[in-house]
Amino acid sequence: ILCDFPRVVLVAEVVGDALFTPRMDSRLGEEDVDIEEVEGGAVEDEVEEDKDEGIVIGDFVDEIEELTTRSDDSLCVAVQGCCHGELDAIYDRLKRNEESSGQKVDLLLCCGDFQSLRNTADYHSFAVPPKYRSLGSFHKYYSGEKEAPILTIFVGGNHEASQSLHELYYGGWVAPNIYYLGAAGVVNLAGVRIGGVSGIYKSHDYTQGRFERPPYDRSSLRSVYHVRNTDVYRLKCLDPENRIDIFLSHDWPQGIEQHGDTNQLLLEKPFFREEVQRNDLGSPANRELLDSLKPTWWFSGHLHVKFKAQVNYSSSGTDAIRGSSNVANLMPSQVNQTSADPDKIEVDNDGEVVEPSAAREAAACENSKGDDSAVTTQFQSMPSSKACNKHDLTDMMTQFLALDKCLPRRSHLSILHVPCHGRKDILEYDPEWLAVLQKTHRIGSAEKRRVRCPGDIVPVSKEEIEAVKTTLTERSQDKETPLAIPRNFVQTVPSEEANSSTGPLPMMGNPQTDNILNILGLEHVITIPYSNLSANRGHTLMPSHEDANEIDLDEVEGQPGDIVIDFVGASVAAPSPAQALTVDDDEIDLDDADNDESGDAKSSDPEPSPMAKKARANS
C-alpha cells in the first residue's frame, strides 16, 4: 500500500470527482449521466445536502472575480459558464454582487447549456434522460411572468431546447431582453463586438447539412446541436483586422490547455490526462476559429471547471497554437518519457514547461526525445520554432477563460470591464457578419448530405458591407440607431402556464428569422417560414416515431450526393487536406458510443480503464 500510495491518491481523486458530481453532468459534457449507474445514489445525496444547508443553487463561497479594472467608460460584462436553466439563481447572484460592490452589470454572457425550455413539450428536443428533465426558470421569462433584469446573450451547448434554437438559426430573442446568437453570429453593443458559435464538435456530423427536423429520433436529438463546417466557414470569412472583442463557445478550442496551468487542470480533472496527452481535449473547429479570428477574449463552458490560458501571437501572424485547416496536422501535445513524477508537472501561463536548470531548458528547446528507459510520463508544451524566445511576443493575444456550471461552491461567474462607446441598452447588428451571411447563403443545406465549403476564404468587400448598412438604414424605423436589432420577440408556442399537452411540437419557424432573411433578400434554406396556425389553435402535436432499429448510414466521401458549392454557382473540386478540416467517418467518439447509432467502426485509441470511464462519465 505504501509503495502504491501515489496511485491510491489518484484513484481517490477520480472516485471522489465521480461521486460528487451533480446530476446534470455528462461524459465530457456530451452524453447524460444516469444516476442509477452511480453507486449509492451519492449524487442525489449531495443535492439534498445542499438544500439542507440552506445553500441557494447558484451560490458559492468565492467572490466573483473581476478580470479587468473598472472604469467610467467601460461596459460591465458578467460571464457565466454553463447555465443549466438556473437563470433565477444567476440573476440573484449578480444582484447581490451589485449590492455589495456598487457596480451594475450591463450585460450577461452565457457559454451554453442555457436550456431555454418554454414548456414541457420542449422536452422532446432536450437531450437529457427523462428522469432528470426539469423546466428550470427560463419559462417564466418566456411567458412574461418575469423579465430579465440584465441584457443577456448566449450561445447553445449540448443540453438545449434544440427545436426553438434551430428556428432562430440566425439568432434572435428567445424572451424579452434575452438574445440567442444563433448557430454562429456576431453582434455589437456600445462598440463592443461580440461573436460566438453554438454546439459541440463531432467529426461524423461536422460536414453534414442541417437535416434534423422534429420530432427528433435518438440520433438527431444529439446531432442537431453538433457544430457544422458551414457555420465555422462563415466566421472565418470575417476580417481579422476588424477584431472581435469577446467570443463565446461551449466547447474549448483544441489544445488551449497547453497555454495555461495544465498541471492544475489535471489535478482538478485527472481523467483529462489521456485527452491532454493525445491532444483530444477540445474542438478542432474552435481551434481553427481561434487561429483565424484571434479575439481579445474567448469564454467557454462545457467541461465544468474554471481554467485560464493566454495565447500569444507572433509578429508574423502565426499564433502559439499553430493553426491548420487540416485536423491531421494539428500539433499534438509533446509527451516525453522521463523519471519525473507526472503529478509534479510545472507549466507556466504560456503553456511552457518550467525546467529546473538552464541545461534542461536548452535541451527542451532542441526538442530532446528524453530517455527511452523512463517509465513515467511528463507533459510538455507544444513545440514552436520560437518556443525559447520569450521576447518574441506581439501586442496581440487572446485571453481564454473557461467557467464552471451554476452550482454551489463552483466558480461559474466572472466580470469583465471592456472599453466602450455608445448606448449600452441597444443591441446592434454587425454589418460585416450580415454581409457574410448574404454572400455565403448558398453553402447552407437542410439535407443529410456532405456539404463541402469552398477551399479558400472569401471575405466580403467594403462595398458589400456598405450595401448592408444602406439596407438596414432604409428599413429601420429609428433613424438614429439604424443598426439596432428590433425588439420583436413573440411567443410562437404556448407558455407552460397555457400549455395543454406534452407531446412533440411541429416545426413552425419564427417571425424573427423571416425578418432577417427578408432584410437580406434571402430565402429559407435551413429554416422554414413561420406559421402561427399552431399558436392560434393550441399547438398541433406530432407523433414521436423513433425507430430503435433504424441504421444511420453516412454518405460515402466523394460519391454522388456530395454538395460542393462555390460563390458563382458552379461545382468546384473538393478541398485539399490543407484547405479544410479532415473528417474521419469511421472515427468513434467515446462520448457518443452509448447513445448515437452512427456506425460500427472501431476506435484505435487505447481503451480507458473502468474507473476512468466512470470518472469521465461524470465530468
N, C-alpha and C positions, 0 to 999 in steps of 0.2 A: 504493500500500500504506500509506503514512504517513497519507494523508487518511482512509483507511478503518480506521485502527488500532482504534478502539473496537469496530467491527463484527467485526473479526478476533478480538479478545479474547473477545467474546460467543460467537462460533461455536466458539472453542476450548473455552470453558467447557461449552457444550452437548455437543460431541463428547466431551469428557473425561468428563462425567457419564454419557453413553450407554455409553461403552466400559468404564467401571469401575463398573458397576452389577451387583451379584450376580445370580445366575441366577434367583432366585425373585421378582425384581421384576416389576412389571406396569404397564400403562398407567394411571397414576394409581391403581394398585392394583386395577383392575377385571379386566383380562384378563391372561393369562400370556404371558411372553416366550418365543419360540422362539429358542434360542441360535443356530440356524443362520442366523437373519436378522441376527445381529450380526457385523459384519465381523471377520474374522481370529480369531474364537474368543477375543477378549480377555477375556470374562467368565470362561470356563473357566480361562484362564491365571491370572487373579487368584486364583481359589480355590486353584489349585495352588501359587502363590507363597506364600500364607498358610500352607499346610501345610509348605512347605519352610522357612519362617522359624520353625516351631515354635509358631505362634500358635494357641491353642485357640479354636475357634469360640465366639463369645460374649464374648471378651476385647476390651478396647480400652484405649488408653493413658490416658484420662482417669479421674479418680476419680468415684465415684458421687456425684452432687450431693445434698446434703441441703436440702430445700426449706423446712423449718421447724426451729425449735430443739428439741432433745431435752429431755424432762422425765421425771420418775419416773412420773407418772400418765398417760403418753401411750401410744397404740398406734403401734408402729413399722411403717409400711406401705411396702413396696417396690412400685414401679410399673414395669412392663415395657411397652414399646411392642409391636410385632408379635413374636410368639414363634417362629413358623415351625417348630414341632416341636423346638426346641432346649432342652427342659426341663433336661436334664443340665447344659448349659453355664450356664443361668441360675442354677440352684441352686448350682453350684460357684462362680460369681462372687459370690453373696451369702454363701457360706460363707467365702470369702477376705476379704470385706469385714468380716464378723463377727470374724474372727481379728485383723484389723488395727485395727479400731475399738473392739472390745469390746462392741458393741451387737448384740443378737439381733433379727432381723426377726420380727414376729408374724404378718404377713400379706403375701402376694404377690398383686398385681392385674395381670392381663394384658389388654391392649386389643385383642384379636382376632388372627386368623390363628394360633390356638392349635394347630390341627392334631392333634386327639385321635384319631388313627388307631389302631384296635385290632388290626387285621391287614390283610393285603393285599387282602382283599375290600372294605375301605373305600375303596380307590382308585376304585371305581365311583361314589362320591358325593363325590369330591375333585376340584375344578375346577383341575387342573394338567395340562399336557401329559404323556402317558405317559412320555416320555423323561426327565422330571425328577421323577417321583414318588419319594418317599422316606418310609419309615415314621417317621423321626425317633426320638425316645427315649420318646414317651408310652406306647407299647405295653408297656414294661417296668413302668410304674406301673399300667397296667390289669391286667396278668397277676399282679401281686403280687411280681414279681421285685424291684422297688424300691418304697419308699413315700415319698411327697412329704414332705420334712423341714419344710416350711412350709405352713400352710393357704393354699391357692391358690384364687382366684376369677377367672373370666374371662368375657368376652363373646365372641360369634362375630364373625368377619370375613368375608372373601370367599375365603379359602383354608382350608376346613374339611372335616372328615368330616361332611358335612351330614346324612346319614341318622341317625346316632346322636344328633346335637344336636336334630334335629326330633322324635325320640322323647322327648326331655326338653324339650319346648316350654315348660313352666312352670318349668324349672330342675331341677337335681339333681346328684348326684355322678357324675362320669364315671370316677372312680377314687377309692380311699381318700384323703381329705384334699384332693381337687381338685373344686371345685364350679363348675358352669356356671349362670350367672344366668338362662338361658332367652332366648327371643326378646326379652323385656323382663322386668325383675324388680327387686325391692328386698329386701334382707336387712339384718340388724343383727348387729354384732359388738362386744361390750363397749360398747354405747351409741352406736357409730358407725354411721350409716345409709348404706348403700352401694346405689346403683342403677345400672342400665345398660340399654342397648339393643344388640342384636346386628345384624350385617349392614351393608349399604351401601344407599344410596338410588338407586333407578332409577324414574323417573316412570311408565314403562309398566307396572310391576308394583305400584306403591305401593298402589293401591286394589283389587287382586285378592285373592281368598281364598287360603288356604294349600292350593293344589290339588296341589302336587308330591308324587308318590309314586314310590318305586323300582320298577323300575330307571329311572333318570333318562335322558332324552334330552339332546341337546346344549343345548337351550334351558332345560329345567327344572333341569339341573345348575347353572345360574347363577341362575335366578330364585328358587331355593329359599333363597338367602342374601340376597335383597333385602328390605329392611325394609318392613313393611306399616302402613297407616294405623291399623288396629285396635290394634296394639301401641303406637303413638305416642299414640293417643287415651287408652288406659288410663293411661299415665304422666302425661298431662296432667290426669287426674282426681284426682291426688294434691294434697293441701292444701299450697300453697307455704309456709304458716306452719310446718308440720312439715318443716323444711328437710332436704334430702338433703345429707349431708356430702361424699360422694365420688360422682361419676357417671362411668361408663365408656362409651365408644363406640369403634367402629372408625373410622368417618367423622368428619371435623371438622364442627362446626357451620358452616353457610354464613356467610361474612363475618367469621369470627373473626380472620382475618389483619389486618383493619383495626384491631385493638386490640393489636397487638404491633409488633415491629420488621419491618415489611413490607419495608423496604429490604434487610435482611439475609436475609430469606427468599428474595427474588428473586435475590440474589447466589448463594445456595446452590442454588436451584432456578429458574434463569432461564426455564425452559419453563412455569412457572406464570403468567407475566406476562399472557397472554391471559385465563386464568381469573380472575385478580385483577381485571383491567380490566372484565370482564363480570359480576363477582360470581358466578361459577360455581364457585368453589373451595369445596368442602364440601357438606354435606347441608342442604337447606331444612327437612327434618323435624327434624333435630337442632337447627336454629336455633329452631324452634318450642319444642322442649323446653327449650332454654337460657332462652328468654324466659319460659316458664311456671314451670319448677322453680327457676331461679336457685340451683343448688347451690354450695356453698362452693368445691369443687374439681371440675374437669372434665378427664379424661385421655382422650387419643385416640392412635391409631397411624396406619396406612394409608398416609400419604404419605412415610414413611421419612425424616423429618427432625425434629430437635428444634426446637421452637418454643414460645415463651411468649407469653401475652397476658393482659390484665386487663380485665374488663368491669365497669364501674361502673354502678350503678343510681341513678336519680333518686329523690327523696323521694316523687314521685307514683306510683312503682311502674313507670314506663316505663324499660326498660333502654336502654343505649347502643347495642345492636344493636336497632333499633326493630322489634320482632317484629310479625308479622302472620300470620293464619291463611291468607292468600292468597299463593301463591307470586308471582303477578304484581305484588303490591305490595311485595315485598321491596326494601329500599333498595339501589340499585346503587352500586358504587364510583364516586366522582367522578373524572372524567378531564378535566383542563384542558389546553388547548394552550398551551405555553409554550416559550420558547427555552432553558430549562434543560436540562442533561444528564440524561436519565432515569436514568442509573446513579448519580446523586448525590442521590437522594431521601433526606430525613431525616424519620423518623417516630418520635414518642415512644412510650412504653409504653402510652398510651391510644389509639393509632391516629391521633393528631393530627399533621398535617404541621407541622414546625418551620420557620417563616418567619424570614428574616434581619432583618426590621425590623418595627417597630410598625405602620407603614403597611401593609405587606403582610399582617400578621396581621389588621388591621381589614378589609382587602379580602377575606380568606378568610372572615371572619365573615359578610360580606354575600353570600357565595357568588358571588363575581365569576366571570364566564364566561371572563375572560382575553382574550388577543389572538388573534383569528381567523387572523392571518397566521403564527402559530407553526408549526413543522414537527416538533416532538418532543412527547413525552407525559410528563406528570408525574402520578403517582397521589396523590390526596388522600383524607383520611379521609371517612367517610360524614357527610352533613350532619345536624345536630341543632338543634333550636330553642334549645338552651342550650349549643352547642358551645364558645362562647368564655368561658363562666363556669366557670373552673377550680375554684371553691369549691363548686359545686352538686353535691356528691357525698354519698352516704349511707354509712351504716355497712355496707351490703350490697354485695358484689362477688363475682364469680366469677373465680377464678384458673384459667386454662387452660394445660395443658401437653400438647404432642404429643411423643412419643418415637420414636426410630428403631427399626429391627429388630435382632435379635440377630446381629450380625456384628462382625468385628474393627474396631477403631478407630471404632465407632459409639456415640453417646450413647443407649443404649437402656434404661438403668435410672436411676431416681431414688428417693430415700427421703423419706417424709413422716411427721412426728410429729403425731398427732391426739389431742387430749384425750379421755379415755375413762373409763368406769367399768364395773365388772363383769368377768366372766371373759373372757379373751382366747382361750380354746380352744373356746368353744361358739358356733357359728353359729346365729342365730335367725331364724325367720320374722318378717316385718314385717306386723302385723295389718292395717294400713290397706291395704297392697298386696293382701293376700288378700281383703279386703272388696271392693276394686275388681274383682279377677278374678271374684268371685262375682256382682257386680252387672252386669258387662258381658259375661258369658259368652255371651249370645245374639248379640252382634255378630260372633262368630267364624264363619268359613266355611271349609270344605275344598273348595269348588267353584271352578272357574275362571270366576268372575263378579265383576262390580264390587260391592264392598261399601261402602256409604255409612254412615259413623258419624253419630251424632246431631250436629246443628249446635251444640248447647250442651254445655258440660262439665257432667256430673252428678256432683258429689262424693259420697262416701259420708258417712253420718251417724255421730255418735259411737256411737249405738245399734248400728249395723251393725258397727262396729269392735269394740265390746264383745262382740257376739254371736260374732264370730270368736274372740276371746280365750277366751270361755267354752267354745267347742267344742274348741279346742286343749287347754285345761286338762283337760277331761273325757276326752280321748283320750290324753293324754300319760302315759307310764309313769314319767316323772320329774317329780314334783310340784314340785320345787324350781326346775326350769327348764322350765316347760310350753311355752314358745315355741321350744324347741330343735328344730332341724331334725334328724330322725333320721339316724343314720349307716347308711343302709340300702342302700348300694351293692351291686349284684350284677352278675356278668358275664352279659350277655344274649346274647353270641356268643362263640365260642371265641377265646382269645388267639392271638397269632401263633404261639406255640410249639405249640399244639394244633390249629391251623387246617390243614385238609387240602385246601382248594380256594381258588381266587382269583376265583370267579365272583361276580356281584352277590348281595347279601343280600336276603331278603324283608323287608318291613316287619313288625315284630313287637311294637312298643310297648315300654314299660318299666314295671316294677312301681312305681317311684318316682312316675311320672305317675299311675298308678292310685291310689296312696295319697293324693296331694294332692287329686285330684278327689273321692275318697271322703270326705275330711275336709270339703270344701266342699259336698258334696252335689250335685256336678255330673256330667254325662255327658260322654263323649268326643265332641268335635266335630272338632278339628284332629288329634287323635291317635287311636290305636286301643288297645284293651285288650291287655295283654301276654299273649303265649302262649309258654310255654317249650318248645314242641314242637321248635323248631329247636335250642335249646340242648341238649336231651336226646339228639337223634339226629344231631347234627352238622348244621350249618345246610343247609337245602334251597336249592339255587341257583335263581335266576330268570333266564330268558333275557334277554339285552340286545337290545332291539328298536328301536334308533334308526333312524328313517326320515329319510334325508337330504332327501327330497322333501316332508316334512311342512311345511305352511304354518300358522303360528300366527296365528289371527285374533282380535284383541281384541274384546270386547263393545263395541257402539256405545253411546255415552253416552245415557242416557235411554230405552233400549229395554227391552222385556220381558226379564227375566232379571237386571236390576239388583236387588241386595239392599239394602233401606233399612230399618233397624231402629231402633226406639226401645226404651225400657225398660218399656213396658206391652204390648208385643207387636203394636202397630199400626204400619202403614206411615206414614211421615212424608215430607214434601216434601224434595227434595234440598236440601242446604245451599247457601246463597248463597256467592258468591266470598269474602265477608268472613268466612265461618264455617269454611271448610275449605280445605286445600291444593288449588290448581288443578292438574289433571293434563292435560298435552297428550299425547294418544295418538299424535300424528303426530311428536312430537319424536324425533330420532335422537341418541343419545348416542354420541360417537365411541368411547367405551370399549367399547361393545357392538357396534360396526359390523361387526367381523370375525368375531364369534363367536356372536351371537344372531340368530335368524331371526324377527324380530318386526315386520317391516313394510318398506315400500318408500318411506316418506316421506323428503323431502329436508330437510336442516338449513339454516336460514337463517344460521347462523353462518359467518364467513369461513373458508375452507379453510386450515389451517395449512400451512406450508412443509414439504417433505420432511424437512429437517433437524429441524424442531420435532417432526414426527411421530415420528421415530426417537428423539429425546430423551425425549419424553413416554412412548413405549412402554417405556422402561426406568426409569420412576420407581417 
